[in-house]
Amino acid sequence: MSGTEPPPVAKGNLTESQFLGRARELKELRADIERAGLDTISGRKAPRARVLLIAGRPGSGRSALAGELVRQVAESYPDGVLRARLAEPDGTRVPIERAARELLSALDLPTPPGAAEDDLSAALREALADRRTLLLLDDAVDAEQVDALLPDTPECLVVAVSGGPLTGISDVRPCTLGGLDTESGVELLGRFTGSVRITVDPRTAEELVEECAAQPAALMLAGGWLAARPRAAVADLVRHLRSSGTENPPLTRVFDFAYDSLPSIAARVLRLLSLAPAGLVDPHTASALAGCSVGAARSTLDDFVALGFLHTVDSPLPQYRVPGCLQPLLRARAESQERPADLQLARARMLERTVRLLQSCRVITETDSAQAREKLQGMPSDVRFPTPRAAEDWLRVRRPALLASARLAVADGELDTLARRLMSQLVRTMVVHFGTQAAAPELYGVHRLVLDVAERRNLPREKAAALLNLADLDAQTGRTNEALVRYRAALDAGRKANDPYATGRAMESVGGAHQELGDYERAADWYGRALAQRLARGERADAARLYGRIAGAHTYAGRYGEALRNWSSALTGYRRLGDVGGQARALSEMARVQEYAGRFEESLALCEEALEWARRAEDTRLQAALHVRLADTLERLGDPAAAVLHRRAAERLFPDELRQQLPPQRPDRLPERPPERLPQVERASERGAPALEQDASAYEIRSASAEN
């Protein structure tokens, strides 16, 4: 259709459309692609991609024209088409960081969580440097957005859609839209009404096109009104529009007439759709906003599509978009015809329904838990998913709307309790279905929202945990100094909340950050503070583990005597706990320290003892590593025959990954970082907390739910 808008972000080939009109504009735009630019005329090679600008008022069909141009020229860009929308439905500017992240994701490229806007823009330009790609940037608010996403290669083409000029970008080829030509406008009406009513009175149909200023959005509403009333003549609608005066724009006059013709219940549902996050609506969203059944909501949404009020979204699940040109009109109706308390109640119902859907989406994956199965059966049937795959498909399709819902809930400021519950379920559900690493960029944004609410509501426990989660993601992406600042802030918040878990975890993480930065003395000091807390609370398993972390810091610093004493304390702790695997690891690390210290006979004895405990613990990987270490030590001690036996034993235990995972020889001296060392965030399970995806990502929100 002439007013159909593209989805927010997409990649791939485009199918045949039913676009009509705009033949002159399309011809000019295609000619502009081939036309020489200013750099070429001056003899210089074009340094950047060419930018074609399609400018026009909302409702003029600018997005549809851009989509049709992209469809026609897509074959010339074999690396595909990328799309991004640069404005929210209310016209708010989308941050460049988010747009760049979406485009990188569409290219299946990593997007480090918390990365700066400039870094993501640079990564996008680098990714497109050797590609021939077409970018469609819809609803651009200003030139800065487009400039930041502009590829540094003339092999790419950028089609930008905006309400005005993009001042500041050189050699932009603008195409300013007015209305459709009369013939195309009449044909668009005929697609709704059928040809008979147009044929019997073609002159009146042309007058209707003139009353609508030939704007596609207005013509679709007019056509929808006529289609719903087979006995109404085109002249009736022309008469009604003329009687409404000319003080308002044509789109507003047609919208007001079509809206006022709706039954009161349907009109209320329509105006409440202006609350839908990101302008994306599904039957559940409409059902919650209107307080009706999901089936009734689906039927009503389909009716709105036929009337021209909504557009369908190309999606495996039913999903609709509120046209951007109708958003302000619907919002004005909602604010004038609904009490503020009723609007807030509708928002609360929508958030509550979203929370339930997320909870159901997560619980269905816990099929091995009787409690989870019972909880799932207790949910209403309309929020239950038939299979985990169906739940994941829903989550993937609705992810943009879910993230937008969290942003809007936090920005509202009056629904913080629901916002906290929503973010809790969103984090936990995304981790279950996508994994912590894959969902990390989105999790980073959600944790920042949690931090905003915690600071606004003075919730130190949630603030501490949000800071811990953000710091973990900073550390994971190499921003150790930023992580250290957040760990220290989390420690202050944890102390204020009198939360022993948060304070202990923060102290240990501060130590880990100092260790990552090479300050081993401070690392050992902070690990010692965390150890004192664990000992005071009688947490023996965590204390044993922390002895090992202190020993590791001393090992990196070359203080082998201190390292051995702390590993001995860790070994004692594991023995008292009956932890066979812990004893094997502690003995293995003691052997390593002896090796670094040059005491190979002592290292050999400890390795043999550790190997025996590793066998009892049935730890195959550790057994293979110890066999290799024994082989290296025996070679140093002059017993190559015994060394060969140990290497063969290691190959039998771990043949496939031996060459990749286990070095053939041990170093003669301690390297700058021992080979077994892992990044701080990957050692979350060793810090006494469960792994990040199981605990840290949702800890602060679980505490919020408890307070609620």
N, C-alpha and C positions, 0 to 999 in steps of 0.2 A: 504494500500500500504506500501511497505517497507520504503518509505521516508516520510510517513505522520506524521506530528507533532501534539501533543495534544494541546488543547486550553490553554490559560494562567492559568486560575484557574477553577477548576471544582470539583464537589463532587457527589458521587453516584456510581451506578453500571456501568460497562463497557459492551458494546455489542460485538458481534462476529466481529472479524476483518479479513482482507484479507492479513495479514502479512505472509511473506514467508522467508525461510532460517533461519539462526542463531540457528539451533537446538542445536549445541554444546554449544554455549554461554548461551542459555536459560537453558539447563540442569545444567551447572555449577552454574549459578546464583541461581537457585532454590535449589541446594544442599547447597550453601553458607547460605541460610536462615536457614536451619536446623542444620548446622554445629556449634559445640560448639565454643564460643568465648574465648578470652584469659582470661577473668575474670572467666568464668565457669571452665576452665581448672585449674586455680589457686585456685579454691574453693570458689571464691567470686561471689555473685549474680551480674549479669550485671546491671550497674546503668543507662544505657541509651539505646536508640533504636539502633538496628543494622543498619549500613550504607552499602549499596551496591553501588559501584561506577561503572558507565558505562562511560568509557573515549574513546574519538575518535575525529578525525578531523570533522569539519562541513561538512555535506554531506555524512558521513559514515553510516547514519541510526541509530545513537546513540539514538535519541529521540524516533524513532519508536520502537527500541528494548526495551527501558524502558517502553513505553506504552504497548507493548505486554506482558512483564513480569508482569506489574501491572494488566493487564486484566486477566492473568492466575491465579494469586494468590489472587485476590481481595476478593474472597469468604471467605478466612481465616481471613479477617479483617472486622468484621461486622459493625464497626462504620464508614465505608466508606473510600473513597479515596480523598485526597486533592492534588491539583496541584498548583505549583507556578513557574513562569519563573523568573530567577534571573539575567537576562541580557537583555538590550535593543537590538533591531535589529542591531545597530551599534557596539555591544559588550560592551557598557557602563554598569557598575555595577549598578544593581537595589538596592537602599538603603534597608537595613534590615528592617527598620521601615515600608516601603511600603509593602514588602513581608509579614511581620508578620500581618499587617493590613488586607491584602487580605485573608490570611488563616483564621484569626479570623472571618472575614465576611462570608467566606464559611461555617463556623461552626455556623453561625447565632448568634454570640456573639458580645457584644458591643465593639466598638473601640473608646475610648475617643479622641476627636479631639486634636491634638497637643501633644499627649502622647509621652514620650521619647521612644527611641528604646529599651532600657533595660526593660522598663515597659511592652511594647507590647510583647517582647520575653518571659518575665516571665509569662504574661497572657496566651500566647499560650502554654507554657509548662504546666501550671496549668490546662488548658482546656483539654490537651491530657493525663494528668496523670492517669485518670481512663478510658481511651478509648483504644480500639484496632484499630488503624488507620494506614493507609498506606499513606506516603507522597512521592510525586514525585516532586523533585526539579530539574527543567530543566535549562540548560545553566548556571550552577554555575560558577562564575568567580574565587572564592577563597574559602578556607576552612572556613574563618570567617563567610561567609554567611550561610553555611550549619550548622556550629556549633551553631550559634545563634538560629536556628530554630529547633534544634535537641530535640525531646521529652526526658524527663527524666524517661522513662519507657521502659523496654525491650519488652513490649507487642506491641509496635509500630515498624514499619519498614520504613526506609527511603531509597528511590532509588534516587541517585543523578546522574546527567548527567553533564559532564564537559569535557574540552579539555585536561586536564592533571590530575596529582595526587592531592589529597586533603591532603597535608602535615599538620599535626597538629591534625588530628582527629584519635583517636586510634581505632585499630581493623577494619579499612575500608577494605572491600573485593572488590578489583578492577577487572574489566573486560575490557580489552583494545581491541578495535575493529579495524579490518582491513577491507578488502573488503568482499563481499558475496562470497560464494562458486560458482563455475562456473555454476553448474546446476541451482541454484536459480537465478543467474544473467540472464541466458538465459530465464528462465521462466518469469522473470520480463519484459524482452524485449517483450516476446510473448504476454503479456497482452496489450501492445500498438499496436503491429504490426499484431496480429493474428498468429495462429500456422503455416499457410502455408509457409510464407517466412522463418520461422525458420526451418521447417521440410525439405524444399528443399535444404538448405545449412547450416546444423548444425555447421560445422566446422567454417564457417565465423562468425556465431553468437557467437561462443566461442571466436573468435579473437576480436570481438567488445567488449565483456565483458572484455577481457584483456586490450584493449586500454582504456577502462573506469576505469581501476584498480578495477573493480567490485564494484565501489562506487554506491550506490542506486541513489543519486542525479544525477550523470552523466548518469547512465543508463536510468533514466526517461526522461532526455532531449533527449538522443539518440532515445529512443523509441517514444517520441513525434514527433521528426523530421521525423522518418520513417512512423508513422501513418498518418502524413499530406501529405505524398507522396506515395500513394499506388503503383506507378509504379517503385519507386526507389528500388534497391536491397540493401541488407545489406552490400554487398561488396563495393558499392559506398560510403557508410558512412565510412567504415573502411579505404578506400583509402584516403578520404578527411582528416581524422584525422591523418593518418600517414604522409601526406604531410605537415601538420602544424608544424612538429617538436616536440621535446620532452623537450624544455626548460621550458614550463609551466606545472603546474599540470594537470592531466587528466580532472578534473572538469572544469578548466578554458578553456582548449582546446575545450571541447564539448560545453560549454556555448558560447564561441566565435563563433563557427561554427553555432550553432542553432540560435543565436542572429543575425548574419550577413545574415542568410537566411530569416529573417522576412521582410515583406514590410516596407518601411521607416516610414509610419505612425504608424504601430503597434510597431515598434522598439522604436519610440519616446515615445509612451504611456508606454511601458514596463520600459524604463529607468527612466521615471518620477515617477513611482511607488516607487522608492527608497525614495521619499520624504514623503510617507504616514506615519503618526504618529503610532508608535508602530508596524510598519510593517503590520497593519490591513487596508484592502482596502474594500470599498463598491462601488457600481456603482456611487454614488454621488461624492466620493473622486476622482475616476478615471476620471469622467466627468469634474470636475473642473480642475484637473491637465492638462488634455489633451485639454480642450476647446471644447469638443464634447457633444452630447446629452447623456442623462442618458441611454437610450435604447442601443445606440451604444457602450457605455462604458460597459454595462452589457454583451453584446455579445462578446466584445473583452476580457473581463476577463474570460469568460467561455472558449474561445479559448486558452487563456494562461494556464488554468488548463489542457486542453487536451494536450498541448505541454510540460507540466512538469515545467513551469515557476512559477506557483502559486499552492497553496493548498487551498481547500475549508475549511471553518471553520464550525463546527457543531453549527448552529445558526438558530433561527426562521426567520431571515432575511438574504438576500444574503450578505455574507461576506467572504473575502479571506485573506490569509496570504502570504506574501512574504517570502519564505524560508530563514532562517538566513544565509545559506551558499551562497546564491545568492545576498544578500544585498550588500556586498562590491564590487562585480562585476558590479551590476547595478549602484551603486553610482559612480564607476570609469567611466563608460560609460557616465553617466549624466554630470559629471564634465568635461569630455574631449570633448563631442559632443554638449553641450549646453553652450551658453554664460551665465555668471553669472547673467546678467540682466533678461534673460529668465527664469532661475531657480527661481529667486526671484519673478518674475511675476506669475509663476506657484504656488509657495507657497501662494502668495497673493490671487490668485483665489480660492485656496483650503480653506483658512481661511474665505474668504468672503462667500463662499457657506456654510461653517459650521455655520457662524453667521446667515445666512438666515434660515437655517434649525432649529437652536435653537430658533430663533424668532418665526417661524411658530409653533414649538412644544409648545411654551409657549402661544401664542395668541389663539390657538385653545381651550384652557381651559377657556378662558374668553368669553364664549358664551352669557353671559348676557350683554355684552357691545357692543353697536352698532358701536362704533368707532373701537373696536377690530375686529368685523366681517367685517367691511369695509376694514380694513387693511389686513385681511387675504385674502379677495377676490382680492385685488390688487397684491398679490404675484403670481409669476409664478406657473403654475399648478404642475410642477415637484418638487417643494419644499413644497407643501401643503400636510397635512396629512388628511386622510378621517375622522378619529375620534380621540378624546382625548386618547382612549386606544391604538390606533396605534402609536400615538405620544409618549406615555410613553414606549411602547415596543421598539421603535427605540432608545429612550434615554437610556434605560436600557442596550440594546445590545451594543450600541456604547459608553457607558460611559468610558471604559478604553481608547479608541482611542481619545475621546474628551479631557480627562484630559491630555493625552500625547500630544495632539495638543497644549494645553495651555502651557505646559512646553517647548515644542520646539519653540513656537512663542516667548516666553519671552527670551529663550536662544539665539535665533537668533539676537535680539537686533536691527534689522533694520526695523522691522514691528510692532513697539510698538503701533501705533494707532489701527491697526487691532487686535493686541493682547489684548488691553484694551477692545475693543468692544466684542471680543470673550469671555473674562472672564466675562464681564457684563451679556451677554446673558446666559452663562453657569450657573452662580450663580442663576440668577432669574428663569431660567427654572428648575433647579434641586430643588429649593425651592418649586416651584409650584407643581411639580409632586411627589416629595418624602417627602417634609416637611423639616423644618430647622433641627430638631433633627436627622432625619435619614441621611441627607446629610452633617451633621456637619463635619465629618472627611475630606471629599473631599473639603468642603467649606474652611476649615482651610488652606489646601494646596493652593487653588486658591487665598485666601487673602494674603498669603505670596508672591505669584507671583506678585500680584498687588503692594504690598509694594516694591518689587524689582524694578519694572518698575517706580514707583513713585519716588524712591530715585535716580534711574539712570537718569530720565528725569527732576528731580527737580520740582515735582508737589506736593506742600505741602498740597493742599486740599485732593488729593487722598491718600497721605501718612497718613494724619490725620484719614480719614475714614477707611483705611485698618487697622491701629493700633487699632481703636475703635472696629472693628469687631473681630480682633484677641484677643483683651483683653476680649471682651464679652464671646468668646468661652473658653478662659482661666478661667474666673470666673465661667462659667457654670460647668467646670470640677474640680473645687476646687483649682485651682492654683491662689489664690487671690493675692499673692505677685507679681507674674509675670504679672498679669492683671494690678495691680497698676502701675508698671513701664511703661507699654504700654499706660495706660490712661494718665500718665504725659507726655509721648512723644507725644501723640496725641494732648494734649493741646498746646504744643509748636508749633507743625505743624499747628494747627488750627489758632493760633494767627498769625503765619507767613503768612498764606493764607488769613487772615482777614475774616474768615468764622465764623459768629456768631453761626450758628447751631453746628458746630464741637466743638467750644470752650465751649459753654454752655453744650453740652452733655458730653464733657470730664470732666468738673468741677463736674458735677453731678455724673458721674461715679467714679471719684476719691473719692468723698464723700461716695458713696456706697461701694467702696472697703475698705475704712477705717472703715465703719460701720461693714462690714463683719469680719474685723480683730479685732473688739471690741474696736477700738479707737473712741468713740462716740463724743468726743470733736472736734477732727479734722473733723469727718464726718459732724457735724453741721456747722463748719466753711466753709467747701467746698460747702455744700448745700446753705449756705448764700451767697457765691460768685456767685453761679449760679442764685440765687434768685435776686440779685442786677442787674444782666444782663437782666433777664426777665422783671423786673420792668422798667428798663431804656428803653426797647424796647416795652413796653406796651403790653406784652404777658400775659394777666391776667389769662388765664386758667392754663398756666404753672406755673405762680407765686403761684396760689392757691395750686396746687399740691406740689410745693416745700415747702411751709409753712408746709404741712403735713409731708414731709420727714424730715424737721428740727425737727418737733414735735416728730416724731418717734425716732430720735437719742437722744433727751432729755429724752424720756420715757425710753429707754434702759439704760441710765445713771442714772435714778432715779431722774431726775430734773423735777418733775411733774408740778411745777408752770410754768416753761418755756414751757413745752409741752402744757399745757392748753392754754397759750397765743398764741402760734403759731397755734394750732388747731382753736382757735377763729378767727385768721386772715384768715385761710383757709376757715372757714365757711362763713365769710363775703365775701370773693372772690367768692365762689360758689353762694351765694345769688345774688350778682350783675350780675353774668353770667346767672342766672336762671337755674342752674344745680341742678335739684332735687335730682338725685342720689348722686352727690357730697355732698350735704347738709346732706343727710342721713348717708353717710360714715363718714363725719367729726363729726357729733353728736355721732355716734357710738363709734368712737375712743376717743372722749372726755369722754364718759361714762366709757370707759375702763380705762383711766388714773385716773379718780376719784375712780374707784374700786381699782386700784393698790395702790392709796394713802389712802385707807381705809375709804373713804367718801361714804358710800353705799347709803345713801338717795339721795345725789346729783347724784350719778350714776344712781339710779332708775329713777329719773326725766328725765335725759338726754336720757336714754334708751327708755322711753315711747315716747319722742319727736322724737327720731331717727326712732322708729317703724312706726310712722305716716308718716314720709317722705319716708321711704322705701316702704310703701304701695302705696304712690303716684307715686313712681318711678317704681312700679311693679317689685321690686327686691326680688324674692322669697327666694333666698339663704340668703340674709341679714335679711329678716324678720324672718326666722327660727333661725338664729344665735342670733338675739336680743331676741326672745322668750326664748331661753335657758338661755341667760344671765339674763334676768328678773327673770326667775325661780330661778337661783342661788342666785341672790341678795335678792329676797323675802324670801328664806329659811334662809339666814343670818339675815334678819330683823325679823324673827319669824312669817312668814305667809306661812306655807306649803300648805294650801288649794289653795291659789292664785298661788303658784309655780306649783302645779299639772296642773292647767288650762293652764298655759303658755307652759308647756312641751307637753301637748296634742295638743295645737295649732301648736307647732313646728313639731310634728309628722305628723299632717295632711298636713302641707306645704311641708315637705321634708322627707317622711317616709323611703325611700330606703337607703339614705345615712346618715341618722341622726346619727347612732351609729359610723360610720366611720369618718364622717366629723366634728361632733359637740361634744365636750367633755361634759359629764354629769354634771360636776361641774367646776366652775372657781377656779383658784388657790388662796390661801390666800395671797400670795405675788407674786411679779413680777418674772417670771422665767428668766433664763439667756437670752433666746430669746423668745419673745412672739410668741404664736402659729400661728398667722396669717402671720408671716414674711416669705417672699419667697426669694430664692436666687436672687442675684443682676441681673443676666441676664434675669430672668423671669419677672422682673419688668420694662422691657424696655418700655412697653406701659405707665407705670406710670411716666416715666421720661420726658414725653412730646414728645418723638419720637414714631413713630408707632412701633408695635412689630418687633422683630428682623427679622423674615422672610419677613416682608413687606418693611423694610427700611434699617436697619443696614447692612444687608448682601450685598446690592447692591448699597448703597449710593455713595461710592467712584467711582463706575464705571459709575453711571448715570452722575456724575459731569464730568467724563472723556468724555462721549459722548457729553455733552453740549459744552465742550471746542473744541472737534473735529469739 
